[in-house]
């Protein structure tokens, strides 16, 4: 995989990768930005959420679970001093569906964590991580 970021002006950039999609990156005016794009650390958190979300939905479809709503939240705590790394992550799966098997959902989350999601696998090696599943009624 190849990825790149092209500087536009001030602290504004355009990111792209092999898929061909582009995404604005920016920062707040307090640090010289125009508040015109994602912050890089936001993209890392979104990447973790997206990676595990795709795994879980794929597994649940194979298990013929009828999911009607699903979101993955990444609650990221960061160091107060530079480089302001993530110090703790809580990944919360919020799921609703018709006659969902909690066993199937738990197993899908477990498989994503232990086998399929490279983003989660990388980050759990360096940052404490908790998983939480919230079922919607």
N, C-alpha and C positions, 0 to 999 in steps of 0.2 A: 504494500500500500504506500502511496505517496500522498502527502498533504503539503499545502503551502499557504502562506499568508502574504498578501500584498499590501503594502502601506499605501493609504490614500492621502491622508493629511492629518495633522495634529496627532491624536491617538486613535485614529480610525483606520481600520484594516478590513480587507475582504479575505475570508478563508475559503479554500476549496480543496477537493481531493479527487481521487480517481473516479468517483461516482458522477462528477460533473456538477454537483450542486454547489451553490455558493452561499455564504453566510456572513453577515456583517459582525465585526468585532469592534468593541469600543469600551469606553470607561467613563466615569463621572467627570464633570467639570472640575471638581476639587483636585483632580490629578492631571488636568490638562486635556480631558476628553470632551466629546460632544454628546455623551449619553446616547449614542446612536448604534449600539450593537450589544451582543452578548459579551459578558466578561469571560475570559478563558476558563476560570475555575467553575463558572456556571456550566460551561460546555462539558467539562469533565464529569460533573454530577449528572447532567442530562445523559451523557454517554453511558454511565453506569446504570441509570434507570432504564434507558432504552434497551440496553443489552439484556438485562434480566427480564424485562417486560416481554420482549420478543420470545425468549425461551419459554417463559411460563405460559403465554398464550398458545404457542405452538404445541406444547406438551398437553395442555388442557383440551385443545381441539382433537388431538389424537386419542385422548381418553373420553371423547364425546361428552364433554362437560358443556352445558349451555350457559356461557358467560354473557351477561347483559351489560355489565359495566366493569371497568378495570382501569386502575391507575397505579403507578408506582411513584412514591414520593421518596426523595433522598433528603434526609435531614442531616446536613453537614455542619459540624462544628470545626472552627478554624483557629489556628494559633493567632494570638494578638500581635505577635512580633513577626517581622519579615523572616522567612519567606511566606508566612501565613498559610502553611500547609493544612490539609485536613487533619484533625486530631481525633475525630470520631465520626463514624457514619451510622445512621440508622436508616435502613431501607424498609419502607412500609408499603405493603401490597394491600390495596383497597379493592375488594372484589365483591361483585354481586352477580347473582344468576338464579336460574331456575333449577331447584333440586341439586345444588352443587354438593359434591362430595368433599368434605373438609379433608379427608384422607388424600384425595387426588390433588387438591390445591396444595396441601402441605408437601406432598411428594414432588410436585412440579417446582415449587420454590426451592426445595432441597436439591433437586437435580440441577437447577440453574446455578445454585451456589457452589455445588461440589464438582460439577462435571462440564457444564456448557458455557457459562458466561466468562469470557476472558477478562473483561473489565473488572468484574467482581473478584475474580481469582487473583488478579494483580494487586488490587487495592487491599484485600484482606491480609496480604502478606506484610503490609506496611502501616495499616491504619486499623485500629479496633473497629469492628463492625457488628451491629445487631440487626436482626431481621424481625419484622413484625407483620402479622397478617390481620387485617381488619375486614370482617365480613359485614356486608350491608344486608339488612333485612328486607 
